[in-house]
Amino acid sequence: MRYADGPAAEYEIRIAAAAPRVWELVSDIDLPARMSPELHRVEWLDGATAPAPGARFTGHNRHPKIGEWQTVSQIVTVAAEREFCWAVLDTGGRFGAPVADPAQSLATWRFVLEPACGHVLVRHSVRIGPGASGLSAVIARMPDREEQLIEARLAELRTGMAATLKGIKALAEG
């Protein structure tokens, strides 16, 4: 597994609720901050107040080994009751030249909903790269441990996705 290959992680859950209710929750950018072990706060940028392609928001993150940092994310896809996707950008040039193009994001996050009779299957996923990130900087210092570093980071992200989806399930079914 190599960073250049765009490693990914996914977690899925069945939610016994109507698709509009599940959509309302997954498309709320504030919700993951209430449930994630890493993302702690978000705020809309540029006057945006709701998810729409091109809208941007800041994420405030915290990790016991990494510390605190902020990211800027740009919403890429909003397909009601089907898909919500955003790209995390290095607009400040923290890891190299500033990046504002979602195609060069440091990560891409996605919720995909598959409504069915009596439930919605929700997949939450992340693809790392192709843009430079904190993980790629660590890999550059320890290239012989690239696979281990990626696996460890994906496991952390999967844990966060599980917490977020379990929280969404509890809210939607409650």
N, C-alpha and C positions, 0 to 999 in steps of 0.2 A: 504494500500500500504506500503510495507516494502522494505528497501534497499536490503535485502537478496533475494528478489524475482526478482531482475533485472528490475526495472521500466524502461519504455521506452517512447519516444515521437517520433512523426513522422509528417512530413509536406509533401504535394505533390502538384505538379503543372503540367499542360499540357503546353508543349512548341511546338509551330508551327515551327519546324525546323527538319532537317535530323538528324538521330541518330549519325552519325559520328561527326557532329558539337557539339551536346549536350555532347557526350562522351569526346571530346577534352576539354570542359570546366569543367565538373565534375571531371575529372581525373587530373586536374591541381591543385596541392597542394597549390599554391600561391593564387588562386582565392578566396577561402573563407576568407582569411585574408584581402582582399580588400572590403568585403561586411559584414562581421560579426561584431556585436557590441562588441564581446569579444576577438576573435582571431585577432591579429594584424600583425603578421609576422611569416613566416615559413622558414626553411632552411634544405636542405638535410643533412644527416649525412653519415659517413662511405664511402664517395665517390659516393654515389648514385646521379643520375641526372634525373631519371624518375621513375614513379610508376612501381613497380615489387614486387611480394610477398617477404616479408622479408626486403625490403628497409625501412629505418627509417628516420624520420625527427623530428626536434625540432619545437614546436609551442610556440610562445610568446603570452601570454594572459594578458588581463587587465579587471578588473571588479570594478565598483565604491565602492562596499562593501567589496570585497575580496582583492583587490590590484592587484599586478602583479606577475606572475609566469610563469614558463616554463614547458612544458611537452615533453616527447619523445613518438612518435607514430611509430608503425610498421605496414606496409601495410600487410594485411591478404589476400585479394582477389582482383585480377584484371582480370575481364572477359570483354573484349572489348565490348563496347556498351550495356552492361548488368548490371555489378555490380562492384563497387569500395568500398572497406571496409578497415578500419584501426582501430587498437586497441591502446588506450592511456595507456602507462605503467608508473609505478612509479619506474623507473630505479635507481633513486637516494635515494630511501628509505625515502622519505619525510613523508609518512603516515604509516610506519612500515618497515618490511624487504623489501629490493629492489626486484622489480618484473620485470622480462624480458619475462615472458610467456604471450602471448596474451590471453590465456584462463583465466588468473587472472587479466585482465586489469581493470583499474578504469572506463573506458568507451569504448564502441565500436561504431564507426560512420560508416554509410553506405549510399551510393547512389545506388538505383536500377532504371534501365531504362527499360521501356516497350514501344518499338517502335510500332507505329500503322500507319495507312494510314494518312499522312499529319501532324503527331505530335508525340511527345514522352511524355509519362507520366513518371515523375521523382519523386521518393520518396526519401526523405532525412530523416534518422532516427538516433537515438542514444539509446543505452541501457546502463544504469548506472550499474557499478559493474561488476563482483562480488568483485574485489579487493578494498582495502581501498582507500579512497579519501578524499578530503576536506569536501565533504558533509557527508561522514560517520563519520568523526571526529566531525562535528557539531552535528550530530544525537546522538553520544555517550554522548555529554554534555547535550542534551535536548531530551532524548528518548521519553518523552510524546508528543513531537511535530513532531515525525518522518514523519507522513503522510503529514503534512502541509509543512515541509521543502522540502520534495521530490516534492510535487506538485508545490511549488514555483520555485524550480530549473528547473523542466521540462518545466514550462511555459517560463522561461528565455531562455532555450535552443531552444524551439519551435520558439520563436521570432527570434532568430539567424538563425535557419534553413529557416524560411520564408524569411528573408532578403537575404540570400544566394541564394535561389532558384529564387526569384524575380529578383535578379541581373543576374543570369545565363539566365533566360528567356529573359531579355532585351538585353543581349549580343547576344544570339543565334538568336533571331528574328530580331535584328537590322541590 
